[in-house]
Amino acid sequence: MLVLLAGSATDITTTGRPPFDGTNTTCYLAQFFNAVYVMNGDASSPSSVYIYDAGTKAWSTQSVTTGNFDPSSFDAILDHDTNVFYALSHGELFFLDMGSMTVANSTGISWVDVEKSPYPADYQPVMALAQNHVHFLDIPGVPAGDAEIFVIHFSYFQPDPQSYPLPDGSAFPATHGQTASFFQQSGVQQEFAFIPDDGSATYVINVETNTTQQIAGPTSKDAKATYAASITALVQIDSTGAVSFLPYQEGNTQANSQAAWAKVAAIASVAPPGSSAAASPSGSTSAASGNSSGRATSSGSGSGASPSATGSTHNTNSNGGIGVKLSRGMMLGGVLGLVACLL
């Protein structure tokens, strides 16, 4: 597992680290606690949550009671403020309270069944986090450009969808895709990116103004790609392991409309030989722009990917905190570290 600091990649401890051999491994950054949570990181113990404490650079393993929650089939966000996971599994909404956890405890924690969701049994969740609300996109029967909302602090599904139109009155498509939340220097996040599986565009939804901005879609059109975000960048890791980023400035419509995706050289320089991530294409870079503040901690969100370009079936999604769906520890560390570097 690698992290990027000051533009270079650094290996971190392997002691106690998950083997990253689980199905649909998902990883989340707890911004306020400087910790990383890993679900499905160990095929021999899929219910466990592995915790990496960035302060002490140590791993620990948290025992979790699942009850009716299915750790092999879920979509989840990690709420920015409460540090609670909310997950949709087989149409049922669950939560898992991580408290202020940076080290596993000996008593164990449990998934709690909240309620049955109002969505069809065949709904393939597209979940995003903003303003302590879970946004559900691509729900059957809901118009393009609209999202259904679960209000975290009041624990209820809003009865009506919310519309987020583009300035010209058009709408982001009603289709499966991935999401990533842009966090703030302080306070809760106000925007999230939605990238359809076809990669045709990136849509940034602002939940304060109830509007959407359309910006460049990723260069790699990959339905299996995973996304994460910092305050100033959106990051993609595609199914070949190649990592790219798109600079982003909240509120700067002109700059965002002109921004272009670029490869990340710092990860390419340490990637396994022969992998796509090892290639160093022209125009690659190791930082988004001069906007980086150089802070060591990071924030963002991401989501897992559907398993095929057609989107005919759906694997685990994850987002909030940082949520990334990966199968290789090197790529996990690269994305998390990259977001830290870009802040």
Summary of the structure (lengths in Angstrom):
residues: 343
radius of gyration: 18.2
end to end distance: 20.0
largest distance: 55.0
contacts: 1232
relative contact order: 0.17
helix: 9%
strand: 35%
